[in-house]
């Protein structure tokens, strides 16, 4: 087994970002192996294998040719829509990289072609990021992977399925895992938006400093309204529970001082440790959270509180970037959480 495949399981502290090859690739673009060697400064001969783990990246590259030439192992691989059925290596030496890619903090990237010379230079079409769904048998292992942005991994699709079939009763582990993945993918945020935030915040929650990648989510400051709101300045990388509190209006960030503020419901809770704590900001000035977006979030909370008859105390005041007055929000009791 070549050195590039000897990938030890990372500790949670080692799951830092900035090493995702997908950030430098364009979905739908055709890349030859030489293109990839040059783009990522790769010298390892193992890039010629069907499953390749570049040493410098948290990525596993899957090179799949549907119709193999006679001199190649005749693996049974086919991409149907956004579902890939593929066979692993005969000896199973890289199976763990696919089965455990989430636990190891690895992304699965698919390079696909119908036949070897479908494209100039024996190139592959880059199909994007895929997620492990299931496997069966061995020697070789038969894998089922699903494209990360597949419509089948979205809440509307799942809701439609549930509506037509009644209460969900998993028929097998594939269906069950699909539902779990759908929830995780949707909650963690749009894939590219999350990756950019992971890089900007060095893989740390902006409030708690948590570095457990599986718990970190892309939070929109101003609610998601299409691609235009998927910009770094309108995002915070937050631990899952902090993200929930932020969305419920139980926690917010002072737009001027960049410190954490809590609603009355959290006073005396374990979250009090974060009260008045400065958020962890990106190193790059261009990646800093927008003051206008943070203030808009506060203003929305105030409007919601007023509409629900909430009373706001005067011990916390932030300058309103959108008006000439001030917006008082301390003592705020979340109307969303109170519903």
Phi and psi restraints in degrees (value plus and minus 20) as a CYANA .aco file:
   2 UNK   PHI     -98.2   -58.2
   2 UNK   PSI     138.4   178.4
   3 UNK   PHI     -75.2   -35.2
   3 UNK   PSI     -55.8   -15.8
   4 UNK   PHI     -83.8   -43.8
   4 UNK   PSI     -41.6    -1.6
   5 UNK   PHI    -113.0   -73.0
   5 UNK   PSI     -27.0    13.0
   6 UNK   PHI    -102.3   -62.3
   6 UNK   PSI      53.6    93.6
   7 UNK   PHI    -123.8   -83.8
   7 UNK   PSI      88.5   128.5
   8 UNK   PHI     -94.1   -54.1
   8 UNK   PSI     132.7   172.7
   9 UNK   PHI     -83.0   -43.0
   9 UNK   PSI     113.0   153.0
  10 UNK   PHI     -97.6   -57.6
  10 UNK   PSI     129.3   169.3
  11 UNK   PHI     -95.7   -55.7
  11 UNK   PSI     142.4   182.4
  12 UNK   PHI     -80.8   -40.8
  12 UNK   PSI     -54.2   -14.2
  13 UNK   PHI     -89.0   -49.0
  13 UNK   PSI     -42.2    -2.2
  14 UNK   PHI    -107.6   -67.6
  14 UNK   PSI     -26.8    13.2
  15 UNK   PHI     -99.9   -59.9
  15 UNK   PSI      42.9    82.9
  16 UNK   PHI    -111.6   -71.6
  16 UNK   PSI     142.5   182.5
  17 UNK   PHI    -121.4   -81.4
  17 UNK   PSI    -190.4  -150.4
  18 UNK   PHI      69.8   109.8
  18 UNK   PSI     -17.2    22.8
  19 UNK   PHI    -140.2  -100.2
  19 UNK   PSI       9.0    49.0
  20 UNK   PHI    -117.8   -77.8
  20 UNK   PSI      95.0   135.0
  21 UNK   PHI     -82.9   -42.9
  21 UNK   PSI     -45.8    -5.8
  22 UNK   PHI     -80.7   -40.7
  22 UNK   PSI     -44.1    -4.1
  23 UNK   PHI     -86.6   -46.6
  23 UNK   PSI     -40.7    -0.7
  24 UNK   PHI    -128.0   -88.0
  24 UNK   PSI      -6.0    34.0
  25 UNK   PHI    -141.4  -101.4
  25 UNK   PSI     132.4   172.4
  26 UNK   PHI    -134.0   -94.0
  26 UNK   PSI      99.1   139.1
  27 UNK   PHI     -80.2   -40.2
  27 UNK   PSI     114.1   154.1
  28 UNK   PHI      72.1   112.1
  28 UNK   PSI     -32.0     8.0
  29 UNK   PHI     -99.7   -59.7
  29 UNK   PSI     132.0   172.0
  30 UNK   PHI    -117.9   -77.9
  30 UNK   PSI     106.6   146.6
  31 UNK   PHI    -146.0  -106.0
  31 UNK   PSI     114.2   154.2
  32 UNK   PHI    -109.0   -69.0
  32 UNK   PSI     145.9   185.9
  33 UNK   PHI     -82.3   -42.3
  33 UNK   PSI     -54.5   -14.5
  34 UNK   PHI     -84.5   -44.5
  34 UNK   PSI     -58.8   -18.8
  35 UNK   PHI     -77.4   -37.4
  35 UNK   PSI     -65.7   -25.7
  36 UNK   PHI     -89.9   -49.9
  36 UNK   PSI     -57.2   -17.2
  37 UNK   PHI     -78.4   -38.4
  37 UNK   PSI     -66.5   -26.5
  38 UNK   PHI     -89.5   -49.5
  38 UNK   PSI     -62.2   -22.2
  39 UNK   PHI     -86.0   -46.0
  39 UNK   PSI     -56.7   -16.7
  40 UNK   PHI    -133.2   -93.2
  40 UNK   PSI      -8.0    32.0
  41 UNK   PHI      31.4    71.4
  41 UNK   PSI      37.1    77.1
  42 UNK   PHI    -124.1   -84.1
  42 UNK   PSI     109.9   149.9
  43 UNK   PHI    -135.4   -95.4
  43 UNK   PSI     -32.4     7.6
  44 UNK   PHI     -84.5   -44.5
  44 UNK   PSI     112.7   152.7
  45 UNK   PHI     -89.4   -49.4
  45 UNK   PSI     -38.1     1.9
  46 UNK   PHI     -88.8   -48.8
  46 UNK   PSI     -25.4    14.6
  47 UNK   PHI     -85.7   -45.7
  47 UNK   PSI     -36.7     3.3
  48 UNK   PHI     -98.8   -58.8
  48 UNK   PSI     -29.5    10.5
  49 UNK   PHI     -98.2   -58.2
  49 UNK   PSI     145.4   185.4
  50 UNK   PHI     -92.7   -52.7
  50 UNK   PSI     -48.1    -8.1
  51 UNK   PHI    -143.8  -103.8
  51 UNK   PSI      98.6   138.6
  52 UNK   PHI    -153.0  -113.0
  52 UNK   PSI     111.0   151.0
  53 UNK   PHI    -133.1   -93.1
  53 UNK   PSI      82.4   122.4
  54 UNK   PHI     -86.3   -46.3
  54 UNK   PSI     112.7   152.7
  55 UNK   PHI     -80.8   -40.8
  55 UNK   PSI     -51.6   -11.6
  56 UNK   PHI    -110.1   -70.1
  56 UNK   PSI     -20.4    19.6
  57 UNK   PHI    -150.6  -110.6
  57 UNK   PSI     130.3   170.3
  58 UNK   PHI    -107.7   -67.7
  58 UNK   PSI      38.1    78.1
  59 UNK   PHI    -161.9  -121.9
  59 UNK   PSI     129.5   169.5
  60 UNK   PHI    -140.8  -100.8
  60 UNK   PSI     104.0   144.0
  61 UNK   PHI    -118.5   -78.5
  61 UNK   PSI     107.7   147.7
  62 UNK   PHI    -128.3   -88.3
  62 UNK   PSI      90.7   130.7
  63 UNK   PHI    -117.9   -77.9
  63 UNK   PSI      89.8   129.8
  64 UNK   PHI    -139.9   -99.9
  64 UNK   PSI     104.4   144.4
  65 UNK   PHI    -134.4   -94.4
  65 UNK   PSI     100.3   140.3
  66 UNK   PHI     -87.0   -47.0
  66 UNK   PSI     -68.7   -28.7
  67 UNK   PHI    -125.8   -85.8
  67 UNK   PSI      82.1   122.1
  68 UNK   PHI     -97.4   -57.4
  68 UNK   PSI     132.5   172.5
  69 UNK   PHI     -95.6   -55.6
  69 UNK   PSI     141.7   181.7
  70 UNK   PHI     -82.3   -42.3
  70 UNK   PSI     -44.9    -4.9
  71 UNK   PHI    -104.3   -64.3
  71 UNK   PSI     -21.4    18.6
  72 UNK   PHI    -125.0   -85.0
  72 UNK   PSI     135.2   175.2
  73 UNK   PHI     -80.4   -40.4
  73 UNK   PSI     111.1   151.1
  74 UNK   PHI    -105.7   -65.7
  74 UNK   PSI      46.3    86.3
  75 UNK   PHI     -86.1   -46.1
  75 UNK   PSI     127.9   167.9
  76 UNK   PHI    -115.1   -75.1
  76 UNK   PSI      76.3   116.3
  77 UNK   PHI    -146.2  -106.2
  77 UNK   PSI     116.6   156.6
  78 UNK   PHI    -176.2  -136.2
  78 UNK   PSI     119.3   159.3
  79 UNK   PHI    -125.0   -85.0
  79 UNK   PSI      99.5   139.5
  80 UNK   PHI    -139.4   -99.4
  80 UNK   PSI      87.2   127.2
  81 UNK   PHI      43.8    83.8
  81 UNK   PSI    -139.2   -99.2
  82 UNK   PHI    -130.2   -90.2
  82 UNK   PSI      -0.4    39.6
  83 UNK   PHI    -136.0   -96.0
  83 UNK   PSI     106.2   146.2
  84 UNK   PHI    -126.9   -86.9
  84 UNK   PSI     105.0   145.0
  85 UNK   PHI    -126.5   -86.5
  85 UNK   PSI      98.2   138.2
  86 UNK   PHI    -162.5  -122.5
  86 UNK   PSI     137.9   177.9
  87 UNK   PHI    -125.4   -85.4
  87 UNK   PSI     119.9   159.9
  88 UNK   PHI     -98.9   -58.9
  88 UNK   PSI    -194.9  -154.9
  89 UNK   PHI     -84.7   -44.7
  89 UNK   PSI     128.7   168.7
  90 UNK   PHI     -75.4   -35.4
  90 UNK   PSI     -61.9   -21.9
  91 UNK   PHI    -105.6   -65.6
  91 UNK   PSI     -25.0    15.0
  92 UNK   PHI      52.8    92.8
  92 UNK   PSI      -0.6    39.4
  93 UNK   PHI     -85.0   -45.0
  93 UNK   PSI     -44.2    -4.2
  94 UNK   PHI    -133.2   -93.2
  94 UNK   PSI     -12.5    27.5
  95 UNK   PHI     -75.9   -35.9
  95 UNK   PSI     -58.6   -18.6
  96 UNK   PHI     -83.4   -43.4
  96 UNK   PSI     -48.9    -8.9
  97 UNK   PHI     -86.7   -46.7
  97 UNK   PSI     -50.0   -10.0
  98 UNK   PHI    -106.6   -66.6
  98 UNK   PSI     -69.9   -29.9
  99 UNK   PHI     -81.2   -41.2
  99 UNK   PSI     -57.5   -17.5
 100 UNK   PHI    -132.6   -92.6
 100 UNK   PSI       6.2    46.2
 101 UNK   PHI     -83.5   -43.5
 101 UNK   PSI     -52.7   -12.7
 102 UNK   PHI     -88.3   -48.3
 102 UNK   PSI     -67.6   -27.6
 103 UNK   PHI     -82.1   -42.1
 103 UNK   PSI     -51.8   -11.8
 104 UNK   PHI    -110.3   -70.3
 104 UNK   PSI     -18.6    21.4
 105 UNK   PHI      49.3    89.3
 105 UNK   PSI      11.5    51.5
 106 UNK   PHI    -128.2   -88.2
 106 UNK   PSI     123.5   163.5
 107 UNK   PHI    -118.8   -78.8
 107 UNK   PSI     126.9   166.9
 108 UNK   PHI    -123.3   -83.3
 108 UNK   PSI      99.5   139.5
 109 UNK   PHI    -132.9   -92.9
 109 UNK   PSI     109.9   149.9
 110 UNK   PHI    -124.7   -84.7
 110 UNK   PSI     106.5   146.5
 111 UNK   PHI    -134.3   -94.3
 111 UNK   PSI     100.0   140.0
 112 UNK   PHI    -150.7  -110.7
 112 UNK   PSI     123.5   163.5
 113 UNK   PHI    -169.0  -129.0
 113 UNK   PSI     131.0   171.0
 114 UNK   PHI     -90.2   -50.2
 114 UNK   PSI     -64.3   -24.3
 115 UNK   PHI    -166.2  -126.2
 115 UNK   PSI     147.8   187.8
 116 UNK   PHI     -76.9   -36.9
 116 UNK   PSI     -65.8   -25.8
 117 UNK   PHI    -126.3   -86.3
 117 UNK   PSI      14.4    54.4
 118 UNK   PHI     -82.3   -42.3
 118 UNK   PSI     -53.3   -13.3
 119 UNK   PHI    -145.9  -105.9
 119 UNK   PSI     134.7   174.7
 120 UNK   PHI     -74.9   -34.9
 120 UNK   PSI     120.4   160.4
 121 UNK   PHI      50.7    90.7
 121 UNK   PSI      -1.1    38.9
 122 UNK   PHI      37.9    77.9
 122 UNK   PSI      20.2    60.2
 123 UNK   PHI     -95.7   -55.7
 123 UNK   PSI     146.8   186.8
 124 UNK   PHI    -140.3  -100.3
 124 UNK   PSI     128.5   168.5
 125 UNK   PHI    -105.4   -65.4
 125 UNK   PSI     105.1   145.1
 126 UNK   PHI     -97.3   -57.3
 126 UNK   PSI      97.4   137.4
 127 UNK   PHI    -116.3   -76.3
 127 UNK   PSI     -26.1    13.9
 128 UNK   PHI      81.7   121.7
 128 UNK   PSI    -184.1  -144.1
 129 UNK   PHI    -108.0   -68.0
 129 UNK   PSI     119.1   159.1
 130 UNK   PHI    -143.5  -103.5
 130 UNK   PSI     138.2   178.2
 131 UNK   PHI    -139.4   -99.4
 131 UNK   PSI     116.5   156.5
 132 UNK   PHI     -83.6   -43.6
 132 UNK   PSI     115.8   155.8
 133 UNK   PHI    -134.9   -94.9
 133 UNK   PSI     -68.1   -28.1
 134 UNK   PHI    -183.0  -143.0
 134 UNK   PSI     150.2   190.2
 135 UNK   PHI    -171.2  -131.2
 135 UNK   PSI     141.3   181.3
 136 UNK   PHI    -170.7  -130.7
 136 UNK   PSI     139.0   179.0
 137 UNK   PHI      34.4    74.4
 137 UNK   PSI    -188.6  -148.6
 138 UNK   PHI    -179.9  -139.9
 138 UNK   PSI     145.1   185.1
 139 UNK   PHI      41.2    81.2
 139 UNK   PSI      31.5    71.5
 140 UNK   PHI    -114.3   -74.3
 140 UNK   PSI     141.5   181.5
 141 UNK   PHI     -94.2   -54.2
 141 UNK   PSI     117.5   157.5
 142 UNK   PHI    -118.5   -78.5
 142 UNK   PSI      97.4   137.4
 143 UNK   PHI    -124.3   -84.3
 143 UNK   PSI     128.5   168.5
 144 UNK   PHI    -140.2  -100.2
 144 UNK   PSI     102.2   142.2
 145 UNK   PHI    -142.0  -102.0
 145 UNK   PSI     133.1   173.1
 146 UNK   PHI    -148.2  -108.2
 146 UNK   PSI     118.5   158.5
 147 UNK   PHI     -79.7   -39.7
 147 UNK   PSI     118.2   158.2
 148 UNK   PHI     -80.7   -40.7
 148 UNK   PSI     -55.8   -15.8
 149 UNK   PHI    -118.5   -78.5
 149 UNK   PSI       4.8    44.8
 150 UNK   PHI     -78.8   -38.8
 150 UNK   PSI     118.8   158.8
 151 UNK   PHI     -77.2   -37.2
 151 UNK   PSI     -46.0    -6.0
 152 UNK   PHI     -92.8   -52.8
 152 UNK   PSI     -31.2     8.8
 153 UNK   PHI    -128.1   -88.1
 153 UNK   PSI      17.6    57.6
 154 UNK   PHI    -142.4  -102.4
 154 UNK   PSI     132.9   172.9
 155 UNK   PHI     -80.8   -40.8
 155 UNK   PSI     -63.9   -23.9
 156 UNK   PHI     -77.6   -37.6
 156 UNK   PSI     -60.7   -20.7
 157 UNK   PHI     -84.6   -44.6
 157 UNK   PSI     -66.1   -26.1
 158 UNK   PHI     -82.9   -42.9
 158 UNK   PSI     -62.7   -22.7
 159 UNK   PHI     -82.1   -42.1
 159 UNK   PSI     -59.2   -19.2
 160 UNK   PHI     -83.4   -43.4
 160 UNK   PSI     -61.9   -21.9
 161 UNK   PHI     -81.6   -41.6
 161 UNK   PSI     -64.4   -24.4
 162 UNK   PHI     -86.1   -46.1
 162 UNK   PSI     -57.7   -17.7
 163 UNK   PHI     -84.4   -44.4
 163 UNK   PSI     -58.8   -18.8
 164 UNK   PHI    -101.5   -61.5
 164 UNK   PSI     -45.4    -5.4
 165 UNK   PHI    -129.9   -89.9
 165 UNK   PSI     -23.3    16.7
 166 UNK   PHI      62.4   102.4
 166 UNK   PSI    -181.1  -141.1
 167 UNK   PHI     -78.6   -38.6
 167 UNK   PSI     114.1   154.1
 168 UNK   PHI     -88.1   -48.1
 168 UNK   PSI     107.9   147.9
 169 UNK   PHI    -151.3  -111.3
 169 UNK   PSI      76.6   116.6
 170 UNK   PHI     -73.2   -33.2
 170 UNK   PSI     110.8   150.8
 171 UNK   PHI    -104.4   -64.4
 171 UNK   PSI     -47.4    -7.4
 172 UNK   PHI    -180.1  -140.1
 172 UNK   PSI     155.2   195.2
 173 UNK   PHI     -86.9   -46.9
 173 UNK   PSI     -46.5    -6.5
 174 UNK   PHI     -85.3   -45.3
 174 UNK   PSI     -68.1   -28.1
 175 UNK   PHI     -82.2   -42.2
 175 UNK   PSI     -63.0   -23.0
 176 UNK   PHI     -82.2   -42.2
 176 UNK   PSI     -64.5   -24.5
 177 UNK   PHI     -86.4   -46.4
 177 UNK   PSI     -54.8   -14.8
 178 UNK   PHI     -80.7   -40.7
 178 UNK   PSI     -61.0   -21.0
 179 UNK   PHI     -85.9   -45.9
 179 UNK   PSI     -60.4   -20.4
 180 UNK   PHI     -85.2   -45.2
 180 UNK   PSI     -66.0   -26.0
 181 UNK   PHI     -82.2   -42.2
 181 UNK   PSI     -58.8   -18.8
 182 UNK   PHI     -78.9   -38.9
 182 UNK   PSI     -65.3   -25.3
 183 UNK   PHI     -83.7   -43.7
 183 UNK   PSI     -64.7   -24.7
 184 UNK   PHI     -86.4   -46.4
 184 UNK   PSI     -67.6   -27.6
 185 UNK   PHI     -81.0   -41.0
 185 UNK   PSI     -66.0   -26.0
 186 UNK   PHI     -84.6   -44.6
 186 UNK   PSI     -62.6   -22.6
 187 UNK   PHI     -90.7   -50.7
 187 UNK   PSI     -56.8   -16.8
 188 UNK   PHI     -91.0   -51.0
 188 UNK   PSI     -35.6     4.4
 189 UNK   PHI      81.6   121.6
 189 UNK   PSI     146.1   186.1
 190 UNK   PHI     -74.6   -34.6
 190 UNK   PSI     115.8   155.8
 191 UNK   PHI     -74.4   -34.4
 191 UNK   PSI     -70.9   -30.9
 192 UNK   PHI     -87.4   -47.4
 192 UNK   PSI     -58.5   -18.5
 193 UNK   PHI     -81.5   -41.5
 193 UNK   PSI     -63.6   -23.6
 194 UNK   PHI     -85.3   -45.3
 194 UNK   PSI     -62.6   -22.6
 195 UNK   PHI     -81.5   -41.5
 195 UNK   PSI     -60.8   -20.8
 196 UNK   PHI     -84.7   -44.7
 196 UNK   PSI     -62.2   -22.2
 197 UNK   PHI     -87.1   -47.1
 197 UNK   PSI     -58.9   -18.9
 198 UNK   PHI     -78.7   -38.7
 198 UNK   PSI     -60.9   -20.9
 199 UNK   PHI     -89.8   -49.8
 199 UNK   PSI     -63.9   -23.9
 200 UNK   PHI     -82.9   -42.9
 200 UNK   PSI     -58.0   -18.0
 201 UNK   PHI    -119.7   -79.7
 201 UNK   PSI      -4.8    35.2
 202 UNK   PHI      33.3    73.3
 202 UNK   PSI      15.3    55.3
 203 UNK   PHI      47.1    87.1
 203 UNK   PSI       7.6    47.6
 204 UNK   PHI    -144.0  -104.0
 204 UNK   PSI     120.9   160.9
 205 UNK   PHI     -80.8   -40.8
 205 UNK   PSI     114.3   154.3
 206 UNK   PHI     -85.4   -45.4
 206 UNK   PSI     -37.7     2.3
 207 UNK   PHI    -131.0   -91.0
 207 UNK   PSI     -66.0   -26.0
 208 UNK   PHI    -115.2   -75.2
 208 UNK   PSI     -39.2     0.8
 209 UNK   PHI      60.4   100.4
 209 UNK   PSI     -15.0    25.0
 210 UNK   PHI     -77.8   -37.8
 210 UNK   PSI     115.2   155.2
 211 UNK   PHI    -134.8   -94.8
 211 UNK   PSI      -5.3    34.7
 212 UNK   PHI     -98.8   -58.8
 212 UNK   PSI      83.5   123.5
 213 UNK   PHI     -73.8   -33.8
 213 UNK   PSI     -60.8   -20.8
 214 UNK   PHI     -84.5   -44.5
 214 UNK   PSI     -39.6     0.4
 215 UNK   PHI    -117.2   -77.2
 215 UNK   PSI     -26.3    13.7
 216 UNK   PHI    -111.0   -71.0
 216 UNK   PSI     113.6   153.6
 217 UNK   PHI    -148.2  -108.2
 217 UNK   PSI     132.9   172.9
 218 UNK   PHI    -107.2   -67.2
 218 UNK   PSI      89.9   129.9
 219 UNK   PHI    -120.1   -80.1
 219 UNK   PSI     108.2   148.2
 220 UNK   PHI    -101.6   -61.6
 220 UNK   PSI     113.0   153.0
 221 UNK   PHI     -93.8   -53.8
 221 UNK   PSI     -75.8   -35.8
 222 UNK   PHI    -110.8   -70.8
 222 UNK   PSI     108.7   148.7
 223 UNK   PHI     -70.3   -30.3
 223 UNK   PSI     127.5   167.5
 224 UNK   PHI     -78.6   -38.6
 224 UNK   PSI     106.6   146.6
 225 UNK   PHI    -156.4  -116.4
 225 UNK   PSI      20.0    60.0
 226 UNK   PHI      86.2   126.2
 226 UNK   PSI    -198.3  -158.3
 227 UNK   PHI     -79.1   -39.1
 227 UNK   PSI     -49.9    -9.9
 228 UNK   PHI     -83.6   -43.6
 228 UNK   PSI     -42.4    -2.4
 229 UNK   PHI    -113.3   -73.3
 229 UNK   PSI     -22.6    17.4
 230 UNK   PHI    -108.9   -68.9
 230 UNK   PSI      39.9    79.9
 231 UNK   PHI    -139.7   -99.7
 231 UNK   PSI     131.8   171.8
 232 UNK   PHI     -77.2   -37.2
 232 UNK   PSI     -60.4   -20.4
 233 UNK   PHI     -84.3   -44.3
 233 UNK   PSI     -37.7     2.3
 234 UNK   PHI    -124.2   -84.2
 234 UNK   PSI       3.2    43.2
 235 UNK   PHI    -156.0  -116.0
 235 UNK   PSI     135.4   175.4
 236 UNK   PHI    -154.0  -114.0
 236 UNK   PSI     118.4   158.4
 237 UNK   PHI    -108.7   -68.7
 237 UNK   PSI      95.7   135.7
 238 UNK   PHI    -149.2  -109.2
 238 UNK   PSI     126.2   166.2
 239 UNK   PHI     -83.2   -43.2
 239 UNK   PSI     131.2   171.2
 240 UNK   PHI     -73.7   -33.7
 240 UNK   PSI     -65.5   -25.5
 241 UNK   PHI     -89.5   -49.5
 241 UNK   PSI     -54.9   -14.9
 242 UNK   PHI     -87.3   -47.3
 242 UNK   PSI     -58.4   -18.4
 243 UNK   PHI     -79.5   -39.5
 243 UNK   PSI     -64.2   -24.2
 244 UNK   PHI     -81.7   -41.7
 244 UNK   PSI     -65.5   -25.5
 245 UNK   PHI     -82.9   -42.9
 245 UNK   PSI     -58.8   -18.8
 246 UNK   PHI     -83.5   -43.5
 246 UNK   PSI     -65.9   -25.9
 247 UNK   PHI     -87.7   -47.7
 247 UNK   PSI     -51.4   -11.4
 248 UNK   PHI    -101.6   -61.6
 248 UNK   PSI     -25.6    14.4
 249 UNK   PHI      59.1    99.1
 249 UNK   PSI      -2.7    37.3
 250 UNK   PHI    -109.2   -69.2
 250 UNK   PSI     -30.0    10.0
 251 UNK   PHI    -169.9  -129.9
 251 UNK   PSI     120.2   160.2
 252 UNK   PHI    -169.6  -129.6
 252 UNK   PSI     156.7   196.7
 253 UNK   PHI    -140.3  -100.3
 253 UNK   PSI     107.5   147.5
 254 UNK   PHI     -81.9   -41.9
 254 UNK   PSI     105.5   145.5
 255 UNK   PHI     -87.4   -47.4
 255 UNK   PSI     -50.6   -10.6
 256 UNK   PHI    -110.1   -70.1
 256 UNK   PSI     -70.2   -30.2
 257 UNK   PHI    -105.9   -65.9
 257 UNK   PSI     -33.2     6.8
 258 UNK   PHI      35.8    75.8
 258 UNK   PSI      24.0    64.0
 259 UNK   PHI    -137.6   -97.6
 259 UNK   PSI     138.0   178.0
 260 UNK   PHI    -103.1   -63.1
 260 UNK   PSI     118.4   158.4
 261 UNK   PHI    -146.5  -106.5
 261 UNK   PSI     126.9   166.9
 262 UNK   PHI    -141.3  -101.3
 262 UNK   PSI     127.9   167.9
 263 UNK   PHI     -96.5   -56.5
 263 UNK   PSI     144.3   184.3
 264 UNK   PHI     -76.6   -36.6
 264 UNK   PSI     -53.4   -13.4
 265 UNK   PHI     -80.9   -40.9
 265 UNK   PSI     -42.4    -2.4
 266 UNK   PHI    -118.0   -78.0
 266 UNK   PSI     -24.2    15.8
 267 UNK   PHI     -84.1   -44.1
 267 UNK   PSI     110.6   150.6
 268 UNK   PHI      66.0   106.0
 268 UNK   PSI     -21.8    18.2
 269 UNK   PHI    -110.5   -70.5
 269 UNK   PSI     156.3   196.3
 270 UNK   PHI     -84.9   -44.9
 270 UNK   PSI     -34.9     5.1
 271 UNK   PHI    -101.6   -61.6
 271 UNK   PSI     -26.1    13.9
 272 UNK   PHI     -80.6   -40.6
 272 UNK   PSI     -42.8    -2.8
 273 UNK   PHI     -82.0   -42.0
 273 UNK   PSI     -41.5    -1.5
 274 UNK   PHI    -113.3   -73.3
 274 UNK   PSI     -28.2    11.8
 275 UNK   PHI     -77.7   -37.7
 275 UNK   PSI     106.7   146.7
 276 UNK   PHI      46.6    86.6
 276 UNK   PSI      -6.5    33.5
 277 UNK   PHI    -103.7   -63.7
 277 UNK   PSI     115.3   155.3
 278 UNK   PHI     -85.0   -45.0
 278 UNK   PSI     122.0   162.0
 279 UNK   PHI     -96.2   -56.2
 279 UNK   PSI     137.9   177.9
 280 UNK   PHI    -103.8   -63.8
 280 UNK   PSI      94.7   134.7
 281 UNK   PHI    -118.6   -78.6
 281 UNK   PSI     131.3   171.3
 282 UNK   PHI     -79.8   -39.8
 282 UNK   PSI     131.8   171.8
 283 UNK   PHI     -88.6   -48.6
 283 UNK   PSI     -56.9   -16.9
 284 UNK   PHI     -99.6   -59.6
 284 UNK   PSI     111.0   151.0
 285 UNK   PHI     -81.3   -41.3
 285 UNK   PSI     -51.3   -11.3
 286 UNK   PHI     -89.1   -49.1
 286 UNK   PSI     -39.2     0.8
 287 UNK   PHI    -118.4   -78.4
 287 UNK   PSI     -19.0    21.0
 288 UNK   PHI     -83.6   -43.6
 288 UNK   PSI     124.1   164.1
 289 UNK   PHI     -83.3   -43.3
 289 UNK   PSI     119.1   159.1
 290 UNK   PHI     -86.8   -46.8
 290 UNK   PSI     108.7   148.7
 291 UNK   PHI     -83.0   -43.0
 291 UNK   PSI     -57.1   -17.1
 292 UNK   PHI     -86.1   -46.1
 292 UNK   PSI     -58.7   -18.7
 293 UNK   PHI     -86.9   -46.9
 293 UNK   PSI     -62.8   -22.8
 294 UNK   PHI     -82.5   -42.5
 294 UNK   PSI     -60.6   -20.6
 295 UNK   PHI     -89.2   -49.2
 295 UNK   PSI     -55.6   -15.6
 296 UNK   PHI     -82.5   -42.5
 296 UNK   PSI     -57.9   -17.9
 297 UNK   PHI     -82.5   -42.5
 297 UNK   PSI     -65.1   -25.1
 298 UNK   PHI     -83.2   -43.2
 298 UNK   PSI     -64.0   -24.0
 299 UNK   PHI     -81.6   -41.6
 299 UNK   PSI     -58.9   -18.9
 300 UNK   PHI     -83.1   -43.1
 300 UNK   PSI     -60.9   -20.9
 301 UNK   PHI     -82.7   -42.7
 301 UNK   PSI     -60.6   -20.6
 302 UNK   PHI     -84.8   -44.8
 302 UNK   PSI     -63.6   -23.6
 303 UNK   PHI     -82.7   -42.7
 303 UNK   PSI     -61.5   -21.5
 304 UNK   PHI     -83.4   -43.4
 304 UNK   PSI     -62.2   -22.2
 305 UNK   PHI     -83.0   -43.0
 305 UNK   PSI     -64.1   -24.1
 306 UNK   PHI     -82.8   -42.8
 306 UNK   PSI     -60.4   -20.4
 307 UNK   PHI     -89.2   -49.2
 307 UNK   PSI     -43.6    -3.6
 308 UNK   PHI    -117.0   -77.0
 308 UNK   PSI     -12.2    27.8
 309 UNK   PHI      57.7    97.7
 309 UNK   PSI       2.0    42.0
 310 UNK   PHI     -94.3   -54.3
 310 UNK   PSI     132.3   172.3
 311 UNK   PHI    -128.0   -88.0
 311 UNK   PSI     118.6   158.6
 312 UNK   PHI    -133.1   -93.1
 312 UNK   PSI     108.9   148.9
 313 UNK   PHI    -100.6   -60.6
 313 UNK   PSI     151.3   191.3
 314 UNK   PHI    -127.2   -87.2
 314 UNK   PSI     -10.5    29.5
 315 UNK   PHI    -104.1   -64.1
 315 UNK   PSI     -19.9    20.1
 316 UNK   PHI    -160.3  -120.3
 316 UNK   PSI      98.3   138.3
 317 UNK   PHI    -150.6  -110.6
 317 UNK   PSI     112.5   152.5
 318 UNK   PHI    -139.0   -99.0
 318 UNK   PSI     127.4   167.4
 319 UNK   PHI     -88.7   -48.7
 319 UNK   PSI     114.4   154.4
 320 UNK   PHI    -107.3   -67.3
 320 UNK   PSI      94.0   134.0
 321 UNK   PHI     -92.0   -52.0
 321 UNK   PSI     -32.7     7.3
 322 UNK   PHI    -123.8   -83.8
 322 UNK   PSI     -34.6     5.4
 323 UNK   PHI    -153.8  -113.8
 323 UNK   PSI     155.6   195.6
 324 UNK   PHI    -108.4   -68.4
 324 UNK   PSI     -25.1    14.9
 325 UNK   PHI    -117.0   -77.0
 325 UNK   PSI    -178.8  -138.8
 326 UNK   PHI    -145.4  -105.4
 326 UNK   PSI     136.0   176.0
 327 UNK   PHI    -138.1   -98.1
 327 UNK   PSI      98.1   138.1
 328 UNK   PHI    -115.8   -75.8
 328 UNK   PSI     107.4   147.4
 329 UNK   PHI    -153.1  -113.1
 329 UNK   PSI     -25.9    14.1
 330 UNK   PHI     -89.9   -49.9
 330 UNK   PSI     130.9   170.9
 331 UNK   PHI      60.1   100.1
 331 UNK   PSI     -18.6    21.4
 332 UNK   PHI     -81.4   -41.4
 332 UNK   PSI     114.6   154.6
 333 UNK   PHI    -129.8   -89.8
 333 UNK   PSI     100.7   140.7
 334 UNK   PHI     -81.4   -41.4
 334 UNK   PSI      99.5   139.5
 335 UNK   PHI     -92.0   -52.0
 335 UNK   PSI     -46.4    -6.4
 336 UNK   PHI     -88.2   -48.2
 336 UNK   PSI     -67.0   -27.0
 337 UNK   PHI     -88.6   -48.6
 337 UNK   PSI     -44.4    -4.4
 338 UNK   PHI    -100.7   -60.7
 338 UNK   PSI     -33.5     6.5
